[in-house]
Amino acid sequence: MKILHAADLHLDSPLRGLARYEGAPLDRLRGATRQALQNLVELALAEPVACVLIAGDVYDGDWKDYGTGLFFSRQMARLREAGIPVVLIRGNHDAASQITRSLRLPDNVRELACDHPETYRLESLGLALHGQGFAKREVTEDLSSGYPAPVPGWLNIGLLHTSADGRPGHESYAPCSVASLQSRGYDYWALGHVHQREVLSQDPWVVFPGNIQGRHIREPGAKGCSLIDVHDGRITGVEHRELDVLRWAELEVLVPESASRDDALDAIVSPLQSQLDLVEGRLLAVRLRLRGATRAHPALQAHLDQLVNDCRALFSQVGGDQVWLEQVRVETTLPGAGPVGEEFADAAGDLLRFVRQAATDDQLLDDLRAELKGLQNKLRSDLRDGPEPLDFDQRETLAGLLPDVEELLRQKLATTRRQGG
């Protein structure tokens, strides 16, 4: 038998920041999470699997309308027609306190309780599923410590939405240790919350499948689910299956020291083609980083708008409508210069380095959250409640904004220096 383990569907996620980039294929990007769920259902039907497990964050917060819930319900009904049960728990984004609307789901879907851990048995499969969903967005206690004992002679799987022992860029929700999960005596832990696939243990299996569709440049690489093989009541393998329809990638191009501006553009072609070959026909969204100590540095910095449009034209020539240029970062230096940021005055360079460090430092992000706490309510309503809302209380939001802050700051400093300021 086969079991499909997925998490972090984030249906109809707003994909923050896309409207800032001219030419972004907004319809294709905003529909990506739905298409990835359709791919999940197709995979479940094709295998076919005995059941589907979803370890939290089906949604991305409260729905703007009922369309999000209706779409999920229709996909679950397709599994019902094939006799495939679905068992899920709520995560922090679809906690009971976060979702005000609700729809009755098909009877093949079982949601485990949010107020206590419970066991749901699929008798015909000899499968015992243990779990507890989030009753509120911020769950800081170790939920797994109260999970029931394994059912003797059955295959036991725990569903848990958790940060485990901590992961950069993810809130510390339902924290636990791998050792404590191993000690529960289950055969498999189906985890959710962390968007990067990670196998924490194989004895027993403890797996983050990652989200099914990357939503922005900080979620690069292949996204999908885990397919669990079971023979004679034992797990014999766990395989990653790709579901995403859009792939995010950072493309770092080292500009040769003696290169001209045109040479720098030519250097992009080969690595870009290599990235396109890897995504196998998916839409590819790329953040381009030009790096290296090069004589082309002044020319690359001088007219950034022209450079961006030249890069867009180049991307179109190489990949047609399969590739989209999300952003260009010019991080070159002159030959003999110090590290990036040191080309500016001491205070400016310090600020650049702080902004870069803060994007990946949870403590600095928490400090920024505290500083910006009073700003949230002062935002215009369209920024606070619109289709791409800003929430400064979320590390993920701040981490996503800081690279843009760094780039704007770098451009401003470079312009000021050229003007003799």
C-alpha positions in Angstrom: 0.0 0.0 0.0 1.0 3.6 -0.5 0.3 6.7 1.6 0.6 10.3 0.4 1.9 12.8 3.0 1.6 16.5 2.2 1.6 19.7 4.1 1.4 23.5 3.7 -0.9 23.8 0.7 -1.5 27.5 1.4 -4.4 27.6 -1.0 -4.8 31.0 -2.6 -1.8 32.4 -0.9 -1.5 36.1 -2.0 2.1 35.6 -3.2 3.2 38.9 -1.6 5.0 41.5 -3.6 4.3 40.3 -7.1 2.5 43.5 -8.1 5.7 45.4 -7.6 7.3 43.7 -10.6 6.3 44.8 -14.0 5.6 41.9 -16.4 4.9 39.4 -13.6 2.6 36.6 -14.9 0.1 37.3 -12.1 -2.6 34.9 -13.2 -0.3 32.0 -13.6 1.5 32.7 -10.3 -1.7 33.2 -8.3 -3.2 30.1 -9.6 -0.1 28.0 -8.8 -1.2 26.7 -5.4 -4.5 25.4 -6.9 -2.7 23.7 -9.8 -0.3 22.1 -7.3 -3.2 20.7 -5.3 -4.8 19.3 -8.5 -1.4 17.7 -9.2 -1.5 16.1 -5.7 -4.9 14.7 -6.4 -3.9 13.4 -9.8 -0.9 11.7 -8.1 -3.1 10.1 -5.4 -5.4 8.7 -8.1 -2.6 7.5 -10.4 -0.7 5.5 -7.8 -3.3 4.8 -6.4 -2.8 5.6 -2.7 -4.6 4.1 0.3 -5.0 7.5 2.0 -3.8 11.1 2.0 -2.4 12.8 5.0 -2.2 16.6 5.3 -0.2 18.0 8.2 -1.6 21.5 8.4 -1.9 24.8 6.6 -4.4 23.8 4.0 -5.3 27.5 3.8 -3.4 30.7 4.2 -5.6 32.4 6.8 -9.2 33.4 6.5 -10.7 33.3 3.1 -11.6 36.4 1.1 -14.7 34.5 -0.1 -15.9 30.9 -0.2 -14.1 30.1 -3.4 -11.0 28.9 -1.6 -13.0 26.4 0.5 -15.1 25.3 -2.4 -12.1 24.5 -4.5 -10.6 22.4 -1.7 -13.9 20.6 -1.2 -14.1 19.8 -4.9 -10.6 18.3 -5.0 -11.4 16.2 -1.9 -14.6 15.0 -3.6 -12.5 13.6 -6.5 -10.6 11.5 -3.9 -13.9 10.4 -2.4 -15.1 9.1 -5.7 -12.0 6.9 -5.8 -12.6 5.7 -2.2 -9.5 7.5 -0.8 -9.8 8.8 2.7 -8.1 12.1 3.8 -7.0 12.8 7.3 -5.8 16.3 8.2 -4.9 18.6 11.0 -5.0 22.4 11.2 -1.7 24.4 11.3 -1.1 28.0 12.4 -2.4 29.5 9.2 -5.7 27.6 9.3 -6.0 27.4 13.1 -9.6 27.4 14.5 -9.0 31.0 15.6 -7.9 32.1 12.1 -10.7 30.7 9.9 -14.0 32.4 10.4 -15.8 30.8 7.4 -16.3 27.1 7.1 -17.7 24.5 4.7 -18.8 21.0 5.2 -16.2 18.8 3.6 -16.9 15.4 1.9 -17.3 12.5 4.3 -14.0 10.9 3.2 -12.2 13.8 5.0 -11.5 13.5 8.7 -10.1 16.5 10.6 -8.5 15.6 13.9 -9.4 17.5 17.0 -7.8 20.9 17.9 -8.5 20.8 21.7 -6.9 17.4 22.4 -4.8 14.8 20.7 -6.8 11.9 19.3 -6.4 8.7 17.4 -8.3 7.9 14.2 -8.3 4.3 13.0 -8.6 3.1 9.4 -9.6 -0.5 10.2 -9.4 -1.8 6.7 -5.8 -0.6 6.4 -4.6 -1.5 9.9 -3.6 2.2 10.2 -3.7 4.3 13.3 -3.4 8.1 12.8 -2.6 10.3 15.8 -2.7 14.0 15.9 -3.9 17.4 17.1 -4.6 20.6 15.1 -4.0 24.2 16.2 -6.8 25.7 18.1 -5.1 29.1 17.9 -2.4 30.6 15.7 0.4 30.6 18.2 0.9 27.3 19.9 4.1 27.4 22.0 3.7 24.1 23.9 4.9 20.6 22.7 1.7 19.1 21.4 3.4 15.8 20.7 4.1 15.1 24.3 0.4 14.3 24.8 -0.1 12.1 21.8 -1.7 8.7 22.5 0.4 5.5 22.7 0.8 3.5 19.5 -1.8 0.8 18.7 -0.1 -2.6 19.0 0.2 -4.5 15.7 -0.9 -1.5 13.6 1.0 1.0 11.5 1.1 4.1 13.6 1.6 7.6 12.1 1.7 10.9 13.9 0.5 14.1 12.2 2.1 17.2 13.7 2.4 20.8 12.6 5.7 21.9 14.2 8.9 23.8 14.0 10.6 20.8 15.5 13.8 22.1 17.3 13.7 25.3 15.3 14.1 26.2 11.7 15.3 29.6 10.3 12.5 31.8 8.9 9.7 29.8 10.7 7.9 30.7 13.8 8.7 28.4 16.8 5.3 26.7 17.0 4.6 23.3 18.8 8.4 22.8 19.4 9.7 19.4 20.0 12.9 17.3 19.6 13.6 14.5 17.2 14.5 12.3 20.1 11.1 12.9 21.8 9.3 12.0 18.5 11.4 8.8 18.1 10.5 7.8 21.7 6.8 7.8 21.0 7.0 4.4 19.2 5.3 5.5 16.0 6.4 4.2 12.6 6.2 7.6 10.8 5.9 11.3 11.8 4.1 13.3 9.1 5.2 16.8 9.9 4.2 20.2 8.5 5.0 23.9 8.9 8.6 23.9 7.5 8.5 24.7 3.7 11.8 23.0 2.8 11.7 19.2 2.5 13.8 17.6 5.2 14.1 14.0 6.5 15.0 14.3 10.2 15.1 10.6 10.9 14.6 7.2 9.1 14.3 5.1 12.2 11.4 5.9 12.6 10.7 8.2 9.7 10.3 11.8 10.7 9.6 13.9 7.6 8.9 17.5 6.5 7.6 17.1 2.9 7.9 20.9 2.4 5.1 22.9 0.8 3.5 21.8 -2.5 4.2 25.0 -4.3 6.9 27.7 -3.7 5.3 31.1 -3.2 8.2 33.4 -3.5 12.0 33.6 -4.0 12.7 32.5 -0.5 11.1 29.1 -1.3 13.3 27.9 -4.2 13.7 24.5 -5.7 11.4 21.5 -6.2 8.2 21.4 -4.1 5.9 18.5 -3.6 4.9 15.7 -1.2 6.2 12.4 0.2 5.0 9.0 -1.1 5.2 6.3 1.6 5.6 2.7 0.6 4.3 0.1 3.0 4.7 -3.7 2.7 3.5 -6.2 5.3 2.8 -3.4 7.8 6.3 -1.9 7.5 7.5 1.3 5.8 10.0 0.3 3.2 10.6 3.6 1.5 9.7 7.3 1.3 10.0 9.1 -2.0 9.7 12.8 -2.8 7.3 13.6 -5.7 7.2 17.0 -7.3 3.9 18.8 -7.6 4.8 22.4 -8.3 4.0 24.2 -11.5 6.2 27.2 -10.9 9.9 26.9 -9.8 11.7 29.8 -8.0 15.5 30.1 -8.4 18.3 32.4 -7.6 20.8 32.6 -10.5 24.2 33.8 -9.5 26.4 34.9 -12.4 30.1 35.6 -11.8 31.1 38.5 -14.1 34.7 38.1 -15.3 37.2 40.7 -14.2 37.9 42.0 -17.7 34.3 41.9 -18.8 32.4 44.7 -20.5 28.7 45.4 -19.8 27.8 43.4 -22.9 30.1 40.5 -21.8 28.3 40.5 -18.5 25.0 40.0 -20.3 26.4 37.3 -22.4 27.6 35.5 -19.3 24.0 35.0 -18.2 22.9 32.9 -21.1 24.5 29.5 -20.3 23.6 29.3 -16.6 20.0 30.5 -17.4 19.6 27.7 -20.0 20.9 25.2 -17.4 18.2 26.3 -15.0 15.5 26.0 -17.6 16.7 22.5 -18.4 16.2 21.5 -14.7 12.6 22.7 -14.4 11.3 20.4 -17.2 8.8 22.8 -18.7 7.6 24.6 -15.6 7.4 28.3 -15.3 10.7 29.5 -13.9 10.9 32.7 -11.8 14.4 33.9 -11.4 16.2 36.4 -9.2 19.4 37.3 -11.0 22.5 38.2 -8.9 25.5 39.6 -10.8 28.6 39.2 -8.7 32.4 39.4 -8.9 35.2 42.0 -9.0 34.9 43.3 -12.5 35.8 46.4 -14.6 32.1 46.3 -15.7 31.0 47.4 -12.3 30.5 51.1 -13.0 28.6 50.4 -16.2 26.3 47.8 -14.5 25.6 50.3 -11.7 25.1 53.4 -13.8 21.7 52.7 -15.5 20.0 50.0 -13.5 16.6 50.4 -15.2 18.2 49.9 -18.6 20.1 46.9 -17.3 16.9 45.3 -15.9 15.1 45.7 -19.3 18.1 44.3 -21.2 18.0 41.3 -18.9 14.3 40.9 -19.4 14.8 40.9 -23.2 17.6 38.4 -22.8 15.5 36.1 -20.7 12.7 36.3 -23.3 15.1 35.3 -26.0 16.5 32.3 -24.1 13.3 31.0 -22.5 10.3 32.7 -24.1 7.3 32.8 -21.8 8.7 29.9 -19.7 10.9 32.2 -17.7 10.2 35.4 -15.7 12.8 37.7 -14.3 11.7 38.5 -10.8 14.5 40.9 -9.9 18.1 41.9 -10.8 20.7 42.4 -8.0 24.0 44.1 -9.0 26.4 43.0 -6.3 29.7 43.4 -8.2 32.7 45.4 -7.1 35.6 47.0 -8.8 38.8 44.9 -8.9 40.7 45.3 -5.7 37.7 46.6 -3.7 36.6 45.1 -0.4 33.5 43.1 0.3 30.1 44.2 -0.9 29.0 47.2 1.2 32.5 48.5 1.8 32.4 50.7 -1.3 30.2 53.1 0.8 31.0 55.2 3.8 31.4 53.4 7.1 27.9 54.1 8.4 26.2 53.2 5.0 28.2 50.1 4.7 27.3 49.1 8.3 23.7 49.6 7.5 23.9 47.5 4.3 25.5 44.7 6.2 22.9 44.9 9.0 20.0 44.7 6.6 21.6 41.7 4.9 22.3 39.9 8.2 18.8 40.6 9.6 17.1 38.8 6.7 18.4 35.5 8.1 18.8 36.2 11.8 15.7 35.4 13.9 16.8 37.5 16.8 17.3 40.6 14.6 13.9 40.0 13.0 12.3 39.8 16.4 13.9 43.1 17.3 12.6 44.7 14.1 9.1 43.3 14.8 9.1 45.0 18.2 10.3 48.3 16.6 7.6 48.2 13.9 4.8 47.1 16.1 3.2 50.5 16.2 3.5 50.9 12.4 1.0 48.1 11.5 -2.1 50.1 12.4 -0.8 53.2 10.6 -0.6 51.5 7.2 -3.2 52.4 4.6 -6.1 49.9 4.5 -5.1 48.6 1.1 -1.6 47.7 2.4 -3.0 46.2 5.6 -6.0 44.3 4.2 -5.6 44.2 0.4 -4.8 41.2 -1.8 -1.1 41.4 -0.8 -1.4 42.4 2.9 1.6 43.5 4.9 1.9 42.0 8.4 5.0 43.3 10.2 4.3 40.9 13.1 5.4 38.0 10.9 9.1 37.1 10.5 8.4 35.8 7.0 7.0 39.2 5.9 10.0 41.1 7.3 12.5 38.6 5.9 10.9 39.0 2.5 11.0 42.8 2.5 14.6 43.2 3.7 16.3 42.2 0.4 14.2 44.8 -1.3 15.2 47.3 1.3 18.9 46.4 0.8 18.6 46.9 -3.0 16.8 50.2 -2.7 19.4 51.4 -0.2 22.2 50.3 -2.4 20.7 52.1 -5.5 20.1 55.3 -3.5 23.7 55.3 -2.1 25.1 54.6 -5.6 23.1 57.4 -7.1 24.1 59.9 -4.3 27.7 59.0 -4.8 27.5 59.5 -8.6 25.9 62.9 -8.0 28.7 63.8 -5.6 26.6 63.8 -2.5 
